[in-house]
Amino acid sequence: MKHDISEISNIYFVGAGGIGMAALERYFLATGKKVAGYDRTPTALTDELRAEGVEISFDENADSIPEAFRNPETTLVVYTPAVPESLPQLRYFRNNDFEVLKRAAVLGLITRNSRSLCFAGTHGKTTTSSMAAHILKSGSFGCNAFLGGEMLNYGTNFLLAPQSAYSVIEADEFDRSFHHLTPTVAVITATDPDHLDIYGTEEAYLESFARFTELIRPDGALIIHENLKLKPRPQDGVRVYTYSRDSGDFHAGYVRRANGTITFDLITPRGIIRNINLGVPVEVNIENAVAAAAAICLTDAWEPEVVREAISSYRGTKRRFETHLKEDNGAGRVIIDDYAHHPEEVRKSIESVKAIYPGRKLTVAFQPHLYSRTRDFAPEFADALSGADSLVLLDIYPAREEPIEGVSSEIIFDKVRCEDKILINKEKLVETLKNRNFDILLTLGAGDINTFIPAIIENLH
């Protein structure tokens, strides 16, 4: 970066209406910067941002850029890769010697200027990072947090504490975004290969995580899940710790499960915190809570009583094991939605529901996400989904991709071992579930399957 962030008085956002960009806009407003930007269309979020002081235009032409933001010496430009390079405003900034950075690079600036806790991994990073942010916010240290999911405790994916020395970042491996970060403490939850449309091979994916571990500050720490294939390469001086549910430097002990609750003791190098109740009592969150607390344990912000209370009061993040219906306190029908879109996530989600509701019939509705991911992991998806008692499989949600010849949900469906299975397009989901009269329903996928849940509930007998 050619400027120090302290020299910059104006920040202009190209693609100002995205949820990730909005978090940065609010952060810079709170730190005294002037903030403006462009987006294609007005939304409820852009209305909120304008009310808070962000000057947003919906005109893509360069002459709509406010005068105060036309000086390359005092203005930093932030853009999202979703915006085409041909956009007139972006062309203007690039042609006139402005510093133009991706959102990920700006997050990197923030990590360099704070004590940053960065959570990376194929899965688990949204929950662990939001748990850590909730713990810090619940205590006396506070934090600025930039997360990948909306925290149900706060109704936002962003926490602001301008006076706090701490930041919590969800470190995304997609497009190698996390290589911009400079963690004080880095947590790696999992390295099962994903995004092979970007990386090509598992080896390249693991190499990207190894590179991430090189970026940790020499006086910092790495916390890595036990038994990963990853071979980290931290700098000299970086302390390395392991964690898992049952073993490692950080782990859970004396785990008790009763009547839908989970209680455990947290074992750390700084002592034991006894009798922690999980606010979102699912199996995978034992491990997530261990990882979140471990990151804070390695800082000055360690407050054991706050950790116990915050893990108990944590309500989860939107679309991460979110309960939408619980009839008769769980004795009747239940609907749970989870963002799981990788085979290992799907497997853990199904196992978690079966652990909470043993002996009940589990219907899983799964919407595969991306043609490339379906192609790369069809047998693994089929194996994970075979844990369901009944499967409703939807067509692939394409997201950013064009169709790939020979790739459809059928290549998963044909290999699923449970006998009660059906393959449908998403328009038939509500009617199909109404006729199946399910007991426990788990909807899975990173597409738009969750948008059908209100209609599913409305159409119950």
C-alpha angles and dihedrals in degrees: 000000000000095000131051108237089238089064092056117090100170130049121191120196121206102201094024096170100069118108093237092048091047090059090056092046091054091046093053093044089054091050092056102261125137108244130198137152153158132253132171099238138012117254137171087267095052088048089055092047093050090050089052093053108273112134103222126184126191093200112100095201119108094236089068091067108108116250093242090062096053098086113093091200094062103026129078117195120212121192139180119228087231087077114086117245088232092067107125094227093051091048090051093053094046093047094050101054098257118154103249116191136178117243089251091057091052090052084053090057090053092051090052091055098046143038096271129199107199122192118200134171145112089266137001097044097110094050096042094046094047091047090052091048091050091050092051093045090050091056136057097274104060123190147217106243130194109188140174097230138041111261110228090213091063108016092235143083091225136068123192129205107151092187095051120104090209132086128182117206131185099222108214119203093196109114087000089279093153091066088080092064131096104200125199087194121014124193121196113194103177141347103198104149116266138151090045087161084071102031103032097206140036088242092058090047092052091045089056090056091046088054089051090057090056090062096063112113114258091245092047137090141241121212112192131182112249121259099019119152088230117112104205123214106200120172121256110283096032111125114224124208134175131219141179137146097275108018146018134075087305120034145133124264135189094018114194127191122190135151095347095314130113123203127179146158118248114225114204137160086252095055141283126298106204131210103012113176115209111235090207100036105207125126097246091055092066088068092039091054091049090053094046093048092044092060091054093042088066093058138064088257093078109133109162097197091050090050091054094048096042096051087051094049095043108116100188134242130287113276092008104112091319117177113221100171132024112168118199091001091301098317091101130044119329131197120195125178124202132180091222109147103153122075095245091049090050091050094049092046093053092045091050093053092047090051092052095044106031116187094016123121111255120207114192122198109193130186111193113224119219128003091239094053091048090050093047097047108024096126092046092049090049092050093049094046091050086077089074121094090217129015131204106186120194132202118274118280101226100201106171097353139094117225118278116219113255094011118116138128088273091079087063096037096055092057099046109113102203109102097217100071136133134184117213141153115258095253088070095049099097094047093044093053092045090057094044094058094211128203103205117012123196116187114199136186145077095248128077101296090114091063089070094059097089090053091046090054092044091053098050115125 
